[in-house]
Amino acid sequence: MQHTDKLLQRLDAIGESLSKTDGALGLLGLGSVGLETDRLDAYSDLDFFVLIRNGEKPRFLASLDWLEHVYPLAYSFANTEVGYKILFEDGIFGEFAIFEEDELADIAYAGGRMVWRSPEWKTEIAASSRLPHKEKPTSLDQPLNEALTNLYVGLGRYARGERLTALRFIQSYAIDNVISVLHLLEQEASFFPDPFGPERRLERRYPGFADKLGGMLLGCDRLPESALHVLAYIESVYPVNDRMSFEIRRLAKECGN
């Protein structure tokens, strides 16, 4: 059986188990096992909400018997106050959160697929109105200049021997700033954008930029080279200040010696 079929069948089985568990009201599939099954693949996992009656949360969090009845768990840990990350014995990984019926309206999520619903559950399920919302930049100026200063600071820290913080400035912060304006530089392909993580599925959404990522992400030991690749990309789309460009290259050369 294919992994994708196993995931959907496992989710259905969890719904069946919940239907026999007192206090359960519903099972909401999220992400690729929710409303986005078109992107379900061999590397997908289970992501779901369990909806329960008011006052039942301690019992559902204290005992995962309603999951063990479906398939034995090899591993589990409470990663939040309301949920777990889990690994079944057959290798299926998942994470879930448990919400009482009065709580769902206050949870930020992008909508889901009702896998199982108790006759008691009357509330209509809709995408949250509390999704993270950050206005997209309308100009390249601030994000790309911030990226340039990220490169400069990162190279200085690399030269000082601070490789971890240098890695974050060059291969994380600077690239994040570039990603924030990709919509101004390249036509975005329609492929399940994630409101919680603009880097998700970037390779499908911005293939032109993705082709250049390899040179920007060369690891801890090649940070100066990575910085030069990021700089070259910025220079290809934006009129970079000559002196800042010179100083970044000077530092990269010093770090490479």
C-alpha positions, 0 to 999 in steps of 0.5 A: 500500500502506498504511503499516501493511502496509508495516511488517509486510511490511518486518519479515517481509523482515528476518526473511527476510534474517536467515534467510540470514545466518550467526549469526542466531537470531531476530527479535523484533517489539516494540510496535506491530509486536510484540504490540500490532498493534491500535494500529498506525497511519500513524505507527508505526515498526519496533521490534525485537530481533535475536537472534544466536549468542554472539560474533557481536555485533561483526559484526552491529553493524559491518555492516548488510548484512543490512538493506541486502539488504532495502531501502536505508538512507538514514540510520543511527546507533548510538544505543546500544552494542547498536543503531541508529536507521534510516531506509530510503529509502522513509521507514520509520523504525525502531530495533533492538537486537542481543542474543546468546542469553545476554543476552535474560534480562537485558533489560528489555522488555514482550514481543514477537512472534517474527517469525522463529526459527532451528531453532537457537533453543530458548529460549522468549520471554517478557516480561522480569521486569526491567520498570521497576516503580514503586509507584503513589501511593496518596494525592494528598498528596505528588505534588500538593503537589510539583506545586504547588511545581514551579509556584512554583519555575518561575514564580520562574525565569521571572520571573528570565528562566530560561525553559528551566528554568521550562518544565521545572518548569511544563510537565514536572515539575508535569504529570508529578506530576499524571499519577502520580496520575491513576489516583486521579482518573479511570477509566483506559481500557484502551489499551496502557499503557507501563511505560517511559512513563506519558505514552504514549497518555495521551490515550486512557487518560485522556480527561478529563484530556487535554481539559484539557492544551491549557491547561497546555501553552501554550509558553515564552512563555505559561508563567504562563498554563500554570501557572494552568491546572495550578493550576486543575486541581489545585484542582478535585481537591484542597484546595490550601493557600490561601497556596500558591495565593495565592503561585502566582497572585501570581507568575503575575501578576507574570510576566504584567506 
